[in-house]
């Protein structure tokens, strides 16, 4: 099931890239991002994207990945602000 989901998202992203111009770069990048979230080996998929996805789309996708990662880390740090090293709320 997971592999079909990844394949479908990647294929739809590639389909969006078949249209000329940058109008579909962001929607395609979003498809590639969603596929990465489901793929069991994300690093492997990033390497594949780097080799196959056009550079402008890869850059949009990669910036989105960085922003998402930063948000998750910020939320984690914020959630842990009130907890001391023993794990108890201070």
C-alpha positions as CSV (number, residue, x, y, z in Angstrom):
1,X,0.0,0.0,0.0
2,X,2.8,2.4,1.0
3,X,4.7,1.9,-2.2
4,X,1.6,2.5,-4.3
5,X,1.1,5.8,-2.5
6,X,4.7,6.9,-3.0
7,X,4.6,5.9,-6.7
8,X,1.3,7.7,-7.2
9,X,2.5,10.9,-5.6
10,X,5.8,10.9,-7.6
11,X,4.0,10.1,-10.8
12,X,1.5,13.0,-10.2
13,X,4.5,15.3,-9.4
14,X,6.2,14.3,-12.7
15,X,2.9,14.8,-14.5
16,X,2.6,18.3,-13.2
17,X,6.2,19.0,-14.4
18,X,5.2,18.1,-17.9
19,X,3.4,21.4,-18.2
20,X,5.5,24.3,-19.4
21,X,6.5,27.2,-17.1
22,X,6.9,27.5,-13.3
23,X,3.2,27.6,-12.5
24,X,3.2,23.9,-11.5
25,X,6.6,23.8,-9.7
26,X,5.1,24.3,-6.2
27,X,2.3,21.7,-6.6
28,X,4.8,19.2,-8.0
29,X,7.2,19.9,-5.1
30,X,4.4,19.3,-2.7
31,X,3.7,15.9,-4.3
32,X,7.4,15.0,-3.9
33,X,7.3,16.2,-0.3
34,X,4.3,14.0,0.5
35,X,5.9,11.0,-1.1
36,X,9.0,11.6,1.0
37,X,6.9,11.6,4.2
38,X,5.6,8.1,3.3
39,X,8.7,6.6,1.8
40,X,10.5,4.1,4.2
41,X,14.0,5.3,3.3
42,X,13.9,9.1,3.0
43,X,17.6,9.7,2.4
44,X,17.4,7.3,-0.6
45,X,14.5,9.2,-2.0
46,X,16.3,12.6,-1.6
47,X,19.2,11.3,-3.6
48,X,16.8,10.1,-6.3
49,X,15.1,13.5,-6.4
50,X,18.4,15.3,-6.6
51,X,19.3,13.4,-9.7
52,X,15.9,13.4,-11.5
53,X,13.8,16.5,-10.4
54,X,14.6,19.7,-12.3
55,X,16.8,22.1,-10.2
56,X,14.1,24.9,-9.7
57,X,11.6,22.3,-8.4
58,X,14.2,20.6,-6.2
59,X,15.1,23.9,-4.7
60,X,11.5,24.7,-3.9
61,X,11.0,21.2,-2.4
62,X,14.2,21.4,-0.4
63,X,13.4,24.8,1.1
64,X,10.0,23.4,2.1
65,X,11.7,20.5,3.7
66,X,14.0,22.7,5.7
67,X,11.2,25.0,6.8
68,X,9.1,22.0,7.9
69,X,12.0,20.5,9.8
70,X,12.7,23.8,11.5
71,X,9.1,24.1,12.6
72,X,9.1,20.6,14.1
73,X,12.3,21.3,16.0
74,X,11.0,24.6,17.2
75,X,7.7,23.0,18.4
76,X,9.7,20.3,20.2
77,X,12.0,22.8,22.0
78,X,9.0,24.9,22.9
79,X,7.2,21.9,24.3
80,X,10.2,21.0,26.4
81,X,10.8,24.5,27.8
82,X,8.9,23.8,31.0
83,X,10.5,20.4,31.7
84,X,13.7,20.0,33.7
85,X,16.4,17.4,33.1
86,X,14.6,14.8,35.2
87,X,11.6,14.9,33.0
88,X,9.4,16.7,35.5
89,X,7.6,20.0,34.8
90,X,9.3,22.9,36.5
